[in-house]
Amino acid sequence: MKQKFNLNNLIRENIKSLSPYSSARDEYKEVSGSMVFLDANENPFNNGVNRYPDPKQNQVKTQLSKLKSISVDNILLGNGSDEVLDLIIRAFCEPNQDSVITLPPTYGMYEVLANVNAVEIIKIPLSSNFQPQVDKILKASSKATKLLFLCSPNNPTANSFDTKQIELLLNEFEGIVVIDEAYIDFSKAESWIQRLDEFPNLIVTQTLSKAYGMAGIRLGVCYASKAIISILNRIKPPYNINELTQVKALEYLTKPHLVIEDVRRILEQRDWLISELKDISCINTVYDSDANFILVSVDNATARYSELVSKGIVVRNRTNQPLCENCLRFTVGSQMENIKLITALKSLK
């Protein structure tokens, strides 16, 4: 259990006194078919989406609560993980005053969102084996350093961070540690959401875009203490998750066996891809993967990227990222897509 953590010291002053917008559905919550609703200036003619969606997303959160064995009070939903990350920065970081720490190479939106919110970015590169450099992170932080972003499994390196190193950061870092678990369903590592009670400075983000196959509905999930969720709820837009997204999410969340089967097939294909990639002449290193993608180093990433595009295959060129010189990132596709990738790579001279 982390000692001497005071959340109140991290919240922006204007957020502490902020009164959230109260929507019509916040003020009257007992929705039933027998009631006549003339309070929200909606179009009265039913077309399936003429009414505002549930601003609290209660059904979706209830199902997530069952699946994750966590209280609804510890859950916040966002319009993709990017909205969740933006809310976190806006709640705790004073523009032109505070800072955040990122560990490149990592997910690029941490930097974009910090820049949008006029928050300084302190970059501490990962070690040569793609792990956090704990001593350097702690040395670089100050009272103005409010957030530390850890992506585990990491994008684009695909590896998970060492548990002991994360524990050290949770215990020693004086701000909030945000662990982005977008790819956790493909990893053997345990999710950190089960340890929220141990670390009051922990926020975990997940998404329905990867394992759940619903990138198109844009639904991100934030798991944190009740106190942190309460703060984020103050500043989130009242209807940030639309009705269609809630309906589609609930459809899949009530059928977890479909997700389990998708993950099984992706992991099977990942293993096959890794074995095949090791025999391709232009590939120097195939890195271990805990995600639904594989990072490889090649002889010339820019040239190989263009050659693959010419063969109708689009991958990600990560050569400009720290520690990723001449690296390509391959998403694990369907069996047919993966065969096409390997065939194309083997044809390269």
C-alpha positions, 0 to 999 in steps of 0.5 A: 500500500502506497503511503502519504499519497494525497490526491487533493495535492494533484488536482488543478485548483479550478477543477476542485471547485468545478460543478459538473454540467447537470443534464436532463437525465442526471436530474431525472433518472427513472426512465420508463415507458410510461413517462412523458419526457419533455425536459431535454428538448429532444425530437419526440418522434421515435427513430431509435436514437431521438433520445439522449443516451444514458450519460452514466452508461450504467448498463455497459459499466454494469457488464464491465463490472461483472467481467472485471470483478470491479465496482461500477464506481471505479469505472469511467468510459470515454470516446476512445482511450484518447478521450480518457487520457485527455481527461486525465491530463486536463484534471491534473495538469496545469497548463504552462506549469505542470509536466508529464513523463513518457517513455519513448518509444511509446504511444504517440498520443500521450505527447500530442495530448500533452502538447494540446493542453500546454503541458511539458513533456519529459521523455525518458527513453526505455532501456535497450531491452525496452524496460523503464529506467526507474532511477532516471524517471524518478530523478527527472520528476519534480512536484510539477510532474503530475503524470507518468504514462506506462504503456504495457504491453508497449506500443510499438515494442510489443513487450510488457514491463517488468512487474517489479519495476512498475511496483517501484514506480507506483511506490516512489513516483509522487504523481499519478501512474497511468498504465495503458493496457490497450493490449493486455488481452493478448498478454500473459501478464495480469492486469493492474486493475486488480491492484487498484486498492493497493495503489491510490495513485494508479489509473489503468486504461483499456479499450474495446478497439483491440481484442474486442474488435470494436475500433469503429465504435470508439470506446475506451475504459478507465479504471481507478479509485472512486476518488479519481473517477469522481474527479474525471466525471466532473469534466467529462462531456455529459453525453460522451458515449453515444447510444449506438456505441453503448448498444454495440458494446453491450452486445459484445460484452455479454458474449465474452466467449466471442472475444476469447475465441478471437484472441485465441485465433490471433495468438495462434496466428501471432506464433505462426508469424513469428516462426515464419519471420525468423526465416526471412533474409531481410529481417535481422531481429524478431522481437518477442510480442505480448500484443497483437502485433510484432516489431521486427528490425530489417536491413532498410525499413523505409525501402522494405515498407515501400516494397510492401506497399507496392505489393498491396500490403500496408505495415507501419514504419517505426524507424524514426522512433527512439530505439526502433531504427530500421524497424517495421511493425506488423499487425497480426491479421487473418490467416489469409492476410498473414500468408500474403505478408510472408509471401511478399516478404519472401519475394523481396530481394 
